[in-house]
Amino acid sequence: MEGQLHIVSDMCDGLANLSFDWKELRTLGIVASAKMEGDEFNTNGISIRYYISSAELTPEN
């Protein structure tokens, strides 16, 4: 089994310096996932993926 955590942030002032080359950048998304071993996460196999988008997104979409 795998557990996932989805985080979505709009491009607020604190992240503005990341978007200077992409004027329409609106959303930063992060997905962290790890395999479950019994009742615990295997912390040696955590995967983190980053997504950037010009769409205004939520964790649901």
Protein Blocks (a to p, Z undefined) as FASTA:
>chain_A
ZZdddddddddfklmmmmmmmmklmbdcdddddddehjaccfklcccdddddfbdcdfkZ
Z
